Amino acid sequence: MKLFPSLPVLAFGLLLVQACGTAEQPAEQAAALPGVERVVKEVVITSGAPVAIADLGIEGMSCEMMCGGSIKKALAKLPGIASTEIQFIEGDERDHAIVTYDETKVTDTEMVEAIQALHDGQYKVLSVTITKQVRGTAAGTEPAGEQQEEGVSVSLPSSDVVLPSIITLLTSVFRR
């Protein structure tokens, strides 16, 4: 008879566990490509329109003009791309495409797919570092017109989410 009053608590606990399990990552992250390291940073700005900037670490480029030009053209075809700059460093494993874009029109996953589809998969995107500008108010007393930037690095988990042990909580409830 003591188990019956605990049944609603158990049902609530199971519902909570299921809800937490499905809300691990945003849809964009769930669709992210495997093998691509992804880091998101937020920068608070006090003036101007917020933009998103993606630094794509690319392997397989052999020259700045032809390879970089192909990548720039492929990215320019996507909606929401404002600009692309290629940073080619001779001898380095990764070269970079710095892309300024509107994140409401294009995702970093679409950019990665566009690059990796070029020339029968010649280019491989190894990392994506996204810097999102967000509007905010400057903390402290700043002179008017100056912009304060504060970076926050957030590394999103691939599939590991640390949750409080619901089992432990339910066990302690049932023991009473």
N, C-alpha and C positions, 0 to 999 in steps of 0.2 A: 504494500500500500504506500510505502514511502517513495517509491519510484514514480508513481503517477503525478504528484505535484512537480517533480523535476523534469517531466517530459517537455513542457513549454520552454524551459531553460535549454534543454538539449536541442530542441528544434531551432531555437534562436541562434545557438552556437554554431550549428551546422550551416544555417543560412549565412551567418557572418563569415565563416570560413570560405564558403563558395563565392560570396561577393568579393572578398579580398583576393581570391585567386584569379578572378577574371579581370580585375582592374589593375593588373600589374604594370602595364605599359600602355602608352598611347598607341593608336592604330598605326601611326607612322613608324614607330619603333618595331611593332610586331612584323611589319613588312620589310624591315631593314635587311640588307643583304648579308649573308654569313661571311665571315672572314674580314669584314671591314670594321676597324676600330672607330667608334663614334663617341665624341665628347661634345657636350653643349655647355657654352658659357653665356652668361647674361651680363650685359653692361648697361648701367643706368645712365640715361641721358636726360638733360633738363630742357634742351631745345632741339629743334629740327625734327624731321620725320624719322621714326625708327626704321631700320633696315636689318636684314640678316646677311651675314657674310660667312661663306663656307670656304675653308681651306682644305682642298682635296689633295691628299698625298698620293701621287700616281707613279706607278712603276711601268717601265717599258718605253719611255720616251727616249729617243736618241738625238733629237735636235729640237731647237726652240722654234724654228720657222715652220717646218712641215708638220711635225707632231703637234706642236703648240697651236698652229693654225687650224689643224683638223679638230682639235678639242674645242677651241674657241667657236668654230663654226657649228659644231654639234650642240654646244650649250646655247648658242644664240638662237637656235631653232625652238628651244623650249620657252613657253610663256613665263613671264615674270623675271627673266634674267636681265638685270640692268647693265652689268659689265663683267668681263672676265679678264684677268691678268695671269699670264703664265710666268712662273719663276723657275727657270731652268738652271740647275747647278751641275756643271760638268763633273762627272765621276760619282755623284751621289746616287744612292739607290732610289730615292724618291725625289721627284720633281713635284711642283705644286701648281694647282690652278686655284686662284683666289677669285671667288665668284660672289658678286653682290646681287641679291635677288629678293623677290617678294615671296615670303613663305606661304602666303595665302593662295598663290598661283602655281607654285612648283615646290616639290620636296627634294631633299638631298638624295633620297633613294632614286628619284627619276634622273637626277644629274649623274649619279654613279652608273646607272643602267645605260644612259646615253653614251658615256665615255667608254664603258667596257664593251659596247656593241660595235665600236669603230674597228675597222681593219681586222676583222675576224678575231676579235678579242686580244689585240696586241697590247692594249693598255689595261692595267689592273689597278683599281683604286684600293689602297691599303688602309687609308685613314681619312676620316672626315672630322674636322673641328669646326663647329658652328658657333659663331658669336652673334647672339641676338641682342639687338638694342631694344631696351624697354624704357618707356617714359617714367620719370619719377621726379621727386623734388630733391634738391641738393640738401644734404644734412649739414648743419652748422651754418655759419655766416660766410657766404661767398659774395664777392662783388658781382653786381648785376652784369649779365651777359656772359659770364664764364660758365664753362661746362664741367661738371664733375662726373668722372667715370669711375665706376666701382665694379671690378670684375669678380664674378662668382663662378667657379668651375663646378660643373655638375657632371659626374660620370654616371650614365644611365646603366643599370644592370641588364645583362642579357636575358637571364631567366631566373636568377636568384633574388628572391625577395625575402627579407628578414621580417617575420611577423612575430608578435608575442605568441607564446605557446598557448593556443586556445584549448588544447587538450589538458594542459596543466591547470588552467583556470576552471575548466568544467569539472575536472577531477576534484579540485578543492571545494567546488560547490556541492558535488554529490556526497562528499564525505561528511558534510554537516548534517 
